[in-house]
């Protein structure tokens, strides 16, 4: 039960928010537009649908005070803001019909709405709770039967890199308490399809001169005598070991740090009744958002299976664009005495490009900044 996992004050505040939501016929959800926010949206919209509460879903990009106030004032109905909002509610202190579910740092202020932030309850919002964690907690506070929405909480945590080195703190407690229909296996951190596709489309880890280059991947696998037409799950133990060693060497040649090297192998989860692994799920949700189609995975996971092909296609479009942008940005890095910077072609891609460059390609001795113009 949820009350056995979190402290009483945290639980009471979530139940307070849940009661307010359950008393409504129509609710607006505003989610941050990234992978964590979209995963949060999937959780909340499913929880609302199950209670026959009508909803409108929107996404937040601009987090400045004026933009946030305009979004809140668009409609005079109860609004759930998820994966953002704790710092922004200072701009709408008089607004009562707002419930914030957040995990970011914020400046505390007196408001009439409900501001639920993990950091107020001794939970590390950087490593132990993300937006999807908060959405999952609210879904559980509404009804413990929403425990089956756990895959989307996991997807959000992965999108926020909170799975590196395994789950910690509150995230770990939730997986342990509600993960009875999930299965964890330690493996090479690749996703989907045969090995040629898995490595070609791999951006996290990003393998220089392998990622995005299937002909090089074929040569690489042939040289170590690992068949590229098989999936990772179809390999024998010796083949998996050989592949892991050689991919590790590839990353070491790139000069990656210890954090990136650790990410080559990770705990991957599968879920009963779910066709995607935890990493595949996270990347599909995040990838659709990065190309401006956040609501396609929401639509799919609300039950509309007709959009599956479009959803997977959007993910591959994102991967192809990201790989191209990463290689291009790596060649066009600007060097200053204390930092490096680059210009991202699209604002939605800046974070993903920065992550790949910072972890896997750029030297580790200076900060890296991405600008969008």
N, C-alpha and C positions, 0 to 999 in steps of 0.2 A: 504494500500500500504506500501511496505517496507520502503520507504523514510520517512514515517510518524512515524515510530517506532524507528529508529536509527538516530544518528546525521549525518550531511552531510558528514563529512570526512570519517566516517565508510562506509556510503552508496557509496560514490564515489570510495573508494578502492575496495569494493565488485564488483561494476560495471566494474571497470578496469580489475579485474580478470575474470569476466564473459565474457567480450568482447574477451579477449585473448583465453579463452576456446572455445567460439563459432566460432572463426576463424580457429579452428583446425579440421582436419578430423580424427585424432587418438590421444588419450590422455591416459596417464598412471595414475592410482590412487593407491597411497600407503597409507593404513590406519593402524592405531595402531590395534593390534590384539585383543583387549578386546571388551566388549559388546558395549561400546560407539563408538569405532572405526568401528566395524562391522555395527552398525546402520548407521553411517556416510557413509560407503561404499554403503549401500543399497540406501540411498538418492542420492548420486552422480551418481551411475551407472544408476539409473532410469532417472535422469535428462539428462544424456548424451545419453542414448538410445532414449529418446523422441526427441532429436535433430539429430538423425541419426549419432551421433559421435561414432566411434568405440573406444573401450577402452580395456585396460589390467588392471586387478586388482591384487594387491599384498598386503602383510601385513608386518608390521614392528614390530620386537620384540626388537632387539638390538638398543639402542639409543646412543651408543658411537660414537665419531666422525669418526673413521675409517670405522666402519660398515655402518654408514649413507652415507658417501661419496661413498662407493662401490655400495650401492643400487641406488643412484642417477646416477652414471656413467654407470649403466647397459644399459641404452638406451638414446639416444640423442633426446628425444621427450618431449613435455610439460608434466610435472608431477605435479599432485595435491597431496600434502601430507596433510592428515587430522588427527586430534587428536594427533598430534606430529609435530615436525619440527621447531618450532619457535626458540628453543635454538640450534638446530642442523644445521641450515642454515649457521652458522658461519664457518662451515667446508667446505662449497661449495659457498663462497662469489661471485665467478666469474660466477656462473651458472645462466643464465637468464631464462631458461625455467622451472621455478619452481614456484608454487603457494602454499603457506602454509596456512592452516586453522586450527588455534590452540587456546587453552584457558589456557595453562599451563604457569607458571612463566618462564621467559627467560632472557638472557643477550642480550641487544640490540647491534646490530652490523650493519655495512654498507654492503649491498648485492645488487646484480643486479636483483635478483628475486623479487617476491611479497610475503611479510610476513604479513598475516592478523591475528592478535591476539586480542581477545576480550578485553584483559587487556589494550591495547593501547587506548581504547575508553571508559574508566571509567566503564567497566563492570567487575564484580567480576567473574573470571573464576573458582572459587571454588564452588560458590553457584548459580550463575545467567546465566552461559553459559558453555556448554560442547562441545566436538568435533562435536556431532550431531547438536547442535545449529548452529555451524559455517557452517556445510554442508548444513543445511536447509536454512540458509541465502544466501549461494552461489546459491543454487537451485532456490530460489526466485529471486535473481538478474539475473539469466539466463532467467527465465520466471515465472511470478506470478501464472501461471497455475499449477506450482509444489507445490502449497499449500496443495494438497492432500497427500503429503509425510509427513505431520505433525506427523502421528503415529510413524514414525521411529525416528524423533527428540525426541519425548516424551520417546520412548524406550531407547534411548541413555542417556537422562537425568536421567532416573530411574537407569540405569546401573551405573552411576556415583554418585548415591545417592543424586542427586540434587532435588529430590521430597520430601525429608524429611521435614515435616511441611508445605507442599505445595510448589508450584513453586514460584520463586522470580525473581524480576528484569526483564531482557530481556527474560528469559524463559517464565515468566508469560505473558509478553506483546505479545509474539508470539502466545501462546495458546489462549489468548483473541481475537487476531486479526484474526487468521486463523483457529480457532477451531469450526467453525459453524457446522461441521459434526461430532463433538465429543460430548459426554455426560459424565458428571462427577457425580459420586455418592460417598458418604462417606461410607466406609464399612470396615469390618475386612480384613486385608491385607493377604488374602490367594488367591490361584490361582487354577483353573482347577479342573474338576471332582467332585466327591462326597466328603463329609466332611472327610471321612476316608483317601482318597487319598490326599486331600488338606493339611491336617495336617501332614500326613506321609511324604510328599515330601516338606514340608515347611522348608526352610533354612534361611529365612529372613522375619519374625522372626524364630529363631531356638528354638524349645521347647524341653528342655532336657528330655530324656526318652519317649518322644512322637514322635518327628521327627525320621523317619526311623524305627519306631516300630509300625506297624499297629495293633498288638494285644493290645498294651497299649492304642492306640488311641480309639479302640472299647470300652475298659473298661472305659476310661475317658468320652466318650460321653454317654455311658449307665448310668454312675453314675449321670450325670446332666440331663438325660432324653432328650437328643437331638439326633434325628435319624441320624446315620452316612451314610445312603444310599442316603440322600438328598444332593443337592448342596446348597451352601450358599444362592443363589438367591431364592431357594424354601422354605427357613425357614420363619416362622412368626417373627414378631417384638420381641415378648417375648423370643423366642428361640435364636434369634440373640443376644439380650441383655444378656441372660444367658451365651451363649458361649463366648461373649466378656469378661464378668466379670471373668469367670473361666480361660480363657487363660491369662488374665492380672495377676491373682493370681499366675498362673504357672510361668510367667516371674518374678514376684516379688520374688517368692521362689528361683529363680536362682540368685537373687541379681543384676539384670540388672540396668543400669542407666536410666535417664529420656529420653534420646534420643531413646534408644531401646524401651522403653515402649510406646513412642509416635508412633512408627512405627507399632504397632499392628493395629491401625486404620489409614487409609490414604485415600486420594482422588484417586479413581480408575476411569480410563477413558475407555469408549467403543467408537468405531468408526463405522460410517455407512460403510457397505461393508467390514468390517474387522471381521473375526471370533474370533480373540483374543483380550482380554482386554489389557490395557497398561502394566500391570505387567506381564501377560502371554507372551506378545510379547517381552518384554525386557529380560525375563528369557530364552525364547527359543533361541533368538539371542545370548545372552551371553553364555548359556549352550553349544551350538554348538561350539562356539569359544574355550571354555575351554577344549573341547575334540579334538580340532584340525580340526574342520569342519566348519570354518568361512563361507566358500563360499556356504554351503548348504542353509542357510536362504537367502543369497543374490540371489542364483539361484531361490529359491521358490518365492521370492517377485519381481523378474524380470519376473515372469509369468510361470515358470515351475512347475506346480502343482504335477508332478509325484514324487517329492522328499519330499512330505509332511510327509509321514509315517517315512521316514528316519530322517527327521528333528526333529519330536517329539520323536522318539526313542533316538536320540543323546542327547536330553534334559534330558530324564529320566536316561540315562547312566551317564550323568554329575551329576545329583542330587544324584544318588545312590553312586557314588564315593565320592562326596563331603561330604555326611553325614557320610560315613565310615571314611574318613580322619579327619573330625572334631572330632568325638568321640575318634579316636585313638590319635590325636595330643593333645587333652585335657588331656588325661591320661599321656602323655609323655612330658608335659611342663617342661622346665628347669627354676629353680628359681635362680635369682641373687639378690643382695641387692637392685638394682634400676630398674630392668627390668625382664621380662620373655621372653623366646624364645622357638621356636620349629623348627623342620626340616620337611619341606614339601616333600612329595613323588614325586611331579611333579611341575615344575616351574610354569605352567599355573594355578595351583590350589592354590598356596601360598597366593595370595591376597584374594581369596574367603574364604579359611580356616581362615586367619587372621581376616577377617571381622566378621565371625560367632563367633569365639572365643572372640574377643575383645568386641563385642556388647552384646553377650548373655550368655557366659559360664565362661570366665576368670574373676577374680576379677578386679575391676576397679582402683586399687590403683597404678598400675605400667604400663609403656609402654609394648607393646607386639611386638616382632619381629619374622618374619618367614624366615627361611633360606631354600634354596634348594641346595642339594648336589648331 
